[in-house]
């Protein structure tokens, strides 16, 4: 088992992406038990500078959260998503699997193809299964890359409103009573008319 631990450690260390147990089994000698090796390895790294963490159905080696400041550059350029993209991403994350029509119903406005395409290109959302309703619409779900980006083991670990604001992902709540103008075919083009994303979350 100690040798299997070393193998798993080597694979996780060298991999740019999280690795599933099935992928570990395919790389390791026949008869190996990577799942047990992961348990031992995770225990070995407790309290150290890096941790063995679960990301969805895969595993990765990541810097301990309290040491993240050591990895920051002096100048950090943050690219914020548009309000429309934030709201769409939040709805997918908190209501997945969800269809485009359901996203629009929750937001109260249309969702532009550009907004969805941006999130797909970032690989933060992906197409899910078709819904068993008339027309069998496609659904959207968050990806493993999304979970990895925010250090989540699963979508159940999503943060609340306060954590999202602290991370700079939410702006302040817009004035109460702000609603989209009637007849607007695509409210994503005018983000000021979109409902506040604060209403999408609960503390």
C-alpha positions as CSV (number, residue, x, y, z in Angstrom):
1,X,0.0,0.0,0.0
2,X,2.9,2.4,0.7
3,X,4.1,1.8,-2.9
4,X,0.6,2.4,-4.2
5,X,0.5,5.7,-2.2
6,X,3.7,6.8,-4.0
7,X,2.2,5.9,-7.4
8,X,-1.0,7.9,-6.7
9,X,1.0,10.8,-5.3
10,X,3.2,10.9,-8.5
11,X,0.2,10.8,-10.8
12,X,-1.7,13.5,-9.0
13,X,1.4,15.7,-8.7
14,X,2.2,15.5,-12.4
15,X,-1.4,15.9,-13.7
16,X,-2.6,19.3,-14.7
17,X,-6.2,18.2,-14.2
18,X,-8.0,16.3,-11.4
19,X,-7.7,12.5,-11.8
20,X,-10.5,10.0,-11.3
21,X,-10.1,6.6,-9.5
22,X,-10.9,4.9,-12.8
23,X,-8.0,6.7,-14.4
24,X,-5.7,5.8,-11.6
25,X,-6.7,2.2,-11.9
26,X,-5.9,2.3,-15.6
27,X,-2.4,3.6,-15.0
28,X,-1.5,1.5,-11.9
29,X,-0.5,-2.2,-11.9
30,X,-3.3,-4.7,-12.0
31,X,-4.7,-5.5,-8.6
32,X,-3.9,-2.0,-7.1
33,X,-6.4,-0.3,-4.9
34,X,-6.1,3.4,-5.7
35,X,-9.2,4.3,-3.7
36,X,-7.6,3.0,-0.5
37,X,-4.3,4.6,-1.4
38,X,-6.1,7.9,-1.8
39,X,-7.5,7.6,1.7
40,X,-4.1,7.0,3.1
41,X,-2.5,9.7,1.1
42,X,-5.1,12.2,2.0
43,X,-4.5,11.4,5.7
44,X,-0.7,11.8,5.2
45,X,-1.1,15.3,3.8
46,X,-3.4,16.6,6.6
47,X,-2.0,19.8,8.1
48,X,0.7,20.1,5.4
49,X,1.3,22.8,2.8
50,X,-0.7,20.9,0.2
51,X,-3.7,18.7,0.4
52,X,-5.2,15.8,-1.5
53,X,-8.7,17.1,-2.3
54,X,-11.8,15.7,-4.0
55,X,-13.1,17.6,-7.0
56,X,-16.4,16.1,-8.1
57,X,-15.6,12.5,-9.0
58,X,-11.8,13.2,-9.3
59,X,-8.9,13.9,-7.0
60,X,-6.1,16.5,-7.1
61,X,-3.3,18.0,-5.1
62,X,-4.0,21.6,-4.1
63,X,-2.3,24.3,-1.9
64,X,-3.7,24.5,1.6
65,X,-6.3,27.3,1.7
66,X,-4.6,29.2,4.5
67,X,-1.4,29.4,2.4
68,X,-3.1,30.6,-0.8
69,X,-1.7,34.2,-0.2
70,X,1.8,32.9,-0.9
71,X,0.7,32.1,-4.5
72,X,-0.6,35.6,-5.3
73,X,1.2,37.9,-7.6
74,X,1.9,41.5,-6.7
75,X,-0.5,42.7,-9.5
76,X,-3.7,40.7,-9.9
77,X,-6.0,41.4,-12.8
78,X,-9.5,40.2,-12.2
79,X,-11.9,39.7,-15.1
80,X,-15.4,40.0,-13.8
81,X,-18.3,38.2,-15.5
82,X,-21.2,40.3,-16.6
83,X,-24.3,40.4,-14.3
84,X,-26.1,38.3,-16.9
85,X,-23.4,35.7,-16.9
86,X,-23.2,35.6,-13.0
87,X,-26.9,35.2,-12.7
88,X,-27.0,32.5,-15.4
89,X,-24.1,30.6,-13.8
90,X,-25.6,30.9,-10.3
91,X,-28.9,29.5,-11.5
92,X,-27.2,26.6,-13.2
93,X,-25.2,25.9,-10.1
94,X,-28.0,26.1,-7.6
95,X,-30.8,24.5,-9.8
96,X,-29.0,22.0,-12.0
97,X,-29.9,20.3,-14.2
98,X,-31.8,23.3,-15.6
99,X,-33.0,24.2,-19.1
100,X,-32.7,27.5,-20.9
101,X,-36.4,28.1,-20.4
102,X,-36.1,27.5,-16.7
103,X,-33.1,29.9,-16.5
104,X,-35.2,32.6,-18.2
105,X,-38.2,31.9,-15.9
106,X,-36.0,32.3,-12.8
107,X,-34.2,35.4,-14.1
108,X,-37.4,37.0,-15.6
109,X,-35.6,37.9,-18.8
110,X,-34.2,36.3,-21.9
111,X,-30.8,34.7,-21.9
112,X,-28.6,35.5,-24.8
113,X,-26.7,32.9,-26.7
114,X,-23.5,34.8,-26.0
115,X,-23.9,34.5,-22.3
116,X,-24.3,30.8,-22.4
117,X,-21.5,30.4,-25.0
118,X,-19.1,32.4,-22.7
119,X,-19.8,30.0,-19.8
120,X,-19.4,27.0,-22.0
121,X,-16.1,28.3,-23.4
122,X,-14.9,28.9,-19.8
123,X,-15.9,25.2,-19.2
124,X,-17.8,26.2,-16.1
125,X,-21.0,24.8,-17.4
126,X,-21.7,21.9,-19.9
127,X,-24.7,20.3,-21.5
128,X,-26.5,17.8,-19.3
129,X,-29.1,15.2,-20.2
130,X,-32.3,16.1,-22.1
131,X,-35.3,16.6,-19.9
132,X,-38.1,14.1,-20.1
133,X,-40.7,16.8,-21.1
134,X,-42.3,17.8,-24.4
135,X,-39.6,18.8,-26.8
136,X,-37.0,17.1,-24.6
137,X,-35.0,20.3,-24.0
138,X,-31.3,20.1,-23.2
139,X,-30.2,20.9,-19.7
140,X,-27.1,22.7,-18.3
141,X,-25.0,21.6,-15.3
142,X,-21.8,22.9,-13.7
143,X,-18.5,21.2,-14.6
144,X,-15.7,19.7,-12.7
145,X,-13.6,22.8,-13.8
146,X,-16.2,25.0,-12.0
147,X,-15.9,23.0,-8.8
148,X,-12.1,23.0,-9.0
149,X,-12.0,26.8,-9.6
150,X,-13.9,27.4,-6.4
151,X,-12.4,24.6,-4.3
152,X,-15.7,22.7,-4.0
153,X,-16.0,18.9,-3.6
154,X,-19.5,19.0,-5.0
155,X,-22.3,21.5,-5.9
156,X,-23.7,20.9,-2.4
157,X,-20.8,22.8,-1.0
158,X,-21.7,26.0,-2.9
159,X,-21.2,29.2,-0.8
160,X,-24.0,31.5,0.4
161,X,-24.5,35.2,-0.3
162,X,-21.9,36.5,2.1
163,X,-19.1,34.3,0.9
164,X,-19.9,35.2,-2.8
165,X,-19.8,38.9,-2.0
166,X,-16.5,38.5,0.0
167,X,-15.0,36.8,-3.1
168,X,-16.0,39.8,-5.3
169,X,-18.4,37.7,-7.4
170,X,-21.5,39.7,-6.5
171,X,-22.1,43.4,-6.7
172,X,-24.2,45.3,-4.2
173,X,-27.9,44.7,-4.4
174,X,-29.5,47.1,-6.9
175,X,-32.3,49.4,-5.8
176,X,-35.4,47.6,-4.8
177,X,-38.1,47.5,-7.4
178,X,-35.7,47.2,-10.3
179,X,-37.3,45.1,-13.0
180,X,-36.7,44.5,-16.7
181,X,-38.5,46.7,-19.2
182,X,-41.4,44.9,-20.9
183,X,-40.8,43.8,-24.4
184,X,-37.1,43.5,-24.0
185,X,-36.1,40.6,-26.2
186,X,-32.7,40.1,-24.7
187,X,-32.1,41.8,-21.3
188,X,-28.5,40.5,-21.3
189,X,-27.7,43.5,-23.5
190,X,-28.7,45.9,-20.7
191,X,-27.5,44.5,-17.5
192,X,-28.8,47.4,-15.4
193,X,-32.3,46.2,-16.1
194,X,-31.7,42.7,-14.9
195,X,-32.9,41.7,-11.4
196,X,-30.4,41.7,-8.6
197,X,-28.4,38.5,-8.4
198,X,-28.6,38.8,-4.6
199,X,-32.1,37.4,-4.8
200,X,-30.7,34.2,-6.3
201,X,-29.0,33.1,-3.0
202,X,-29.8,32.6,0.6
203,X,-27.5,33.3,3.5
